[in-house]
Amino acid sequence: MQGLELDAFTAESAAVDATLADVPAAAWARTALGSWTLAELLAHLVRGVTRLAAYADEPVDPAAAVVDRVAYYRYDAAATAPGVARRAVDLAREVDAETLPALFAEGWREDAQVAAELPADRLVTSAQGPIRVDEFLATRVLEVVIHHADVRAALDLAPSPTPVAGRLAADLLEGLLGAPRPRNLGRVRFLLAATGRIPSDDPRLPVLT
């Protein structure tokens, strides 16, 4: 496939590479997101950008309902959070923190190559059920955009999503909201408020945590 989703995934992942280029060794132990250290956060992100390659060859359940990029995020977060956290902590323990940027760079490039070789409408399995390749890649864009902001925050840097990925991520979050973003929020602040990174006086937010 080619298209907006692949362009956005590639652009934002390359921007993460640039952010990670000069992380000092002592920074990997910093608190980054909840109880995660920066190393554990990046381990989670490494897993996130390697899912398409992992899923592409798995059989798709023909009886399962197909989800799209918005429905993918309609799940019980409280039930899934412990497993997500455990996998990130386990991966971070298995590798030297300073190797994580290389694992990320290798992982997202492999996923991008897999995406480029598959039809956009090809169904693959996922944690939430069968999903089209382009729809799944959109979920990866959101993950990379939001966690890139988390990485930058841990490094005392301002969030700086690439324009193409920021727009796609905001559109997906507006889909979860079921309405355009609040007029008093610019795109970057909406991304952060909609995912619980900053407070909002809009009672509909956050839509994803």
C-alpha angles and dihedrals in degrees: 000000000000128000148086097321094054092043091051094046092050095045097048094042090052088050089054088053089056092049091050095048096095107023108152115234093243092057095069091077094053118116106256113165124005105313093339122112119221088261092053092047091053091046087056090049092049089056091047094056094047099054098095092057089047094048101039096084097038118105116257117229104240091203096054122098115253114240130204130213093279098042088049088071097048096097140116101276094185091056096048100039098083093054092046091050093047094052092051093049092047094051092047089053092050097058139041108263092231090062093058096087090056091047089051093048093048093044100051092045091054091050091048090052091049090049092049091054097049128075112254091238095050110124118230130179120255141172089272099041137274114342137172116258093242092048092049092048088055089059089052090053091055091048093050094045095050097041091044086059089050091051091050092048090053088053092048092251127133119249111265113176117184111254097245094047094041091055093048092047092048091049090053092050090048086054089056090046091049091223142057115287117272111279093235092061124079118212097269094045089048091053090053097042094045090056097043097253093123130020122259133192089218106103091210091066138124099041094175131030 
